[in-house]
Amino acid sequence: MAQRLLLYTRFERFWHWAQAALVFALAATGFEVHGSWSLVGFEKAALWHNTLAWALVVLVVFAVFWHFTTGTWMQYLPTRHHIKEMLRYYLVGIFENEPHPTKKTELSKLNPLQRVTYFGLKILVFPVQIISGFAYYFRDDLAAAGIAAPIGPIAFTHTLAAFLLLLFIIAHVYLTTTGRTASSNIRAMITGWEETGEDGQSGGPRTGESGQES
């Protein structure tokens, strides 16, 4: 018999979807500024990109405050426990309908590989993206203060971080389909509730949509 756990609080769901919307919008406007396509024009894209960047900074500040005041920041600390099992699961087990090696709880929602990935994003990719973006935005002020801010390396670093973030999003969207059903992980992030097996595992073996509700 499946169990139902309230894994994601209202703020976690708001933070997740607000961050996703901002990142997608930043990617769309950023690549237009970069010249990859044309949707609203360079000037409007640049204006929207800057505005969305400030909105993301505000969201990040609130999220950091929430994570540290609630103690949930500890969930992102990397661990070596079950790393090999998770690697095997993603490379082999997931295609053979094997059960998930770890289980989610209210205090531990990320598996070991997710912890490593999110930790890297939070201490490397996101800071590089934000710092390079601000360096680009305030390049004239930096130059006036005598701080060298060559636009070429800054733009390259900002774009490289954007591509790394895009790769993460592609992998993240794919992995959301590997729960008990193709939509169960997304549904959990919308409602907050996640259905698990009798052993508390939220991953395979996979079932049909009708099987999940029985």
Summary of the structure (lengths in Angstrom):
residues: 214
radius of gyration: 19.9
end to end distance: 8.8
largest distance: 66.8
contacts: 565
relative contact order: 0.15
helix: 67%
strand: 5%
